[in-house]
Structure formats: structure tokens, C-alpha cells
């Protein structure tokens, strides 16, 4: 599982983060604005997981899209 963050983020200084659920690898996304981050899981098959971790309240995302599940 990888956590994608802005290169200017405080988390960008780390390569991994240990959590209660396991280790997250930190990847820098050149096109991710500061304040945004997301998780990406690539299990190696056709199934992939995606979830927003942080999105600023000022983001131009409709309520409809905020609760959207990606798979």
C-alpha cells in the first residue's frame, strides 16, 4: 500500500510510515497539490484500491463525489 503526497508536504520527508495496520510507503506525486493525499493499493491483479486521505475543505469537489468509492 502506498500513500501519495505533495512533494512539499511534511510527510514527503519520510520514506515509510509505520501504522497499526502495517507499513505505508510514501510516494511523491508531482501533480498532487499541497493538502491532498491518497492511498493506492495495487495487489498485482485486476483489483486496485484507491481512497482519498485528505482533501482540503476548499476543494472544488461536489458532495456527490466526496463519498464516491473507487475500485
C-alpha positions in Angstrom: 0.0 0.0 0.0 1.3 3.4 -0.9 0.5 6.9 0.3 0.9 9.6 -2.4 1.6 13.1 -1.1 2.7 16.5 -2.4 6.5 16.9 -2.6 6.2 19.9 -0.3 4.3 18.0 2.4 5.8 17.3 5.8 5.2 13.6 5.1 7.4 13.9 2.0 10.4 13.8 4.3 9.7 10.2 5.1 10.1 7.0 3.0 7.8 4.9 5.1 5.3 5.3 7.9 4.5 2.5 10.3 0.9 2.3 11.3 -1.2 0.0 13.4 -2.2 -1.8 10.2 1.2 -2.1 8.7 3.8 -0.1 6.8 2.8 2.6 4.3 5.3 3.6 1.6 5.4 7.3 0.8 5.5 8.4 -2.8 5.8 11.9 -4.0 3.2 13.0 -6.6 4.5 15.8 -8.8 0.9 16.7 -9.7 -0.6 16.5 -6.2 -1.3 19.9 -4.7 -0.4 20.5 -1.0 -3.2 19.5 1.2 -4.2 16.5 -0.8 -3.1 12.8 -0.3 -4.4 9.5 -1.3 -3.9 5.8 -0.7 -3.3 3.4 -3.6 -3.2 -0.4 -3.4 -2.0 -2.5 -6.3 -2.5 -6.1 -5.4 -0.9 -7.2 -8.7 -4.2 -8.4 -10.3 -7.1 -6.6 -11.8 -8.2 -5.3 -8.4 -6.9 -2.0 -7.2 -7.8 0.2 -4.3 -8.0 4.0 -4.1 -9.1 6.3 -1.3 -8.6 10.0 -0.6 -6.9 10.5 2.8 -7.0 14.3 2.8 -8.8 16.8 0.6 -9.0 20.5 1.6 -12.4 21.8 2.5 -12.0 24.5 -0.1 -11.6 21.9 -2.9 -14.0 22.1 -5.7 -15.5 18.6 -5.3 -19.2 18.2 -5.1 -20.8 16.4 -2.2 -21.7 13.7 -4.6 -18.0 13.0 -5.4 -16.8 13.2 -1.8 -18.5 9.9 -0.8 -17.6 8.2 -4.1 -15.9 4.8 -3.8 -13.1 4.0 -6.2 -12.1 0.4 -7.1 
